[in-house]
Amino acid sequence: MERPLSMRGGTLIGRVVSDKMRDTVVVERDTVKFYPKYKRYARSRSRIVAHNPGHKARMGDVVRIAETRKISKTKAWTVVEIVKKGASE
């Protein structure tokens, strides 16, 4: 039986783009930033590796992730809830 992870810090919402790892998903967030000097918008995206307890989140789902302690070298976030199920089922 695993101990539940304590949540601290911020929460984010993103889309699961990979669920091929065990207990891990990759969550992608799209951002748009305005640069006043050039009067242009720039799109970027960030990919966050998150712990997926119980394998509940699947590819295409929109999930809420919360900051936790370091779980591995790249994982410091965990899936808290599935906001919207994806169309992959």
N, C-alpha and C positions, 0 to 999 in steps of 0.2 A: 504494500500500500504506500503510495507516494504521499508525502506531506504537501499540502497546498502552498503555493508560492505567495509570498507577501507582495502586494502591489504598492508601488510608490512612484512619484514623479508624474509624468504626463500620460495622456491617452491619445491615440491617433486612430483614424479610420482609413482603410486601404483595401485593395482587391488582392486576393490570393492568386499568384501567378504560377506557383509550383507547390505541389504537395508530395513530391517523390521521395523525400527523406522521411525517416522514422521519427515521429513526434516533432516534426519541424515543418514549417511552411515559409514561403517567401512572399512577403506582402509588398505590393508596389503602390506608391503614392505619386500622383501627378500634381505638379505645381505650376503656377503661372506667375511670373514676376514682371513688373513694369519697370523699364529703365527710362527715367524722365529725360536724360540727356539725348537719347536717340528716339524718343517718343515711340518706342516699340515694346512689345511683350516678348518674353522668352519663356518657352516651355522647358521643363526639366522633370525628371522623375527620380525617386529614390527607392531603393529596394532594401527592405528590412527583413532580417531573418528572425522569425518568432517561434516560440515554443507552442506546440499544438497538443495540449493534453487530451487524451482520449480520442485522438484522430477525428475530431468533430468537423473541423473546417476542411473544405475541399476546394479544388481549383475552380475559380470563377466566383466564389463567395465574397461578399463585402463583409469585412470583419472589423471589430474594434480591438486594438491591442493596447496593452498597458506596460509600462516600464517595470522591470523587476531587477533583482540582483543578477550578476553574470551567471549564466547557466553553462556556457561553453565559450570558446574563443570568440565566436561571432554572435551568440544569442544573448540578448539582454532584454527581450520583450516577450510577452506571452499573449495568446489569444484569450480575450475575456468573453466576448460574445460574437455571435454571427448576426450581423445587422440585416443582411439580405442573402438568401440562397441564390447560387449561380444557376445558370441554365445548362450545366454540364451533365446533369442527371437525366 
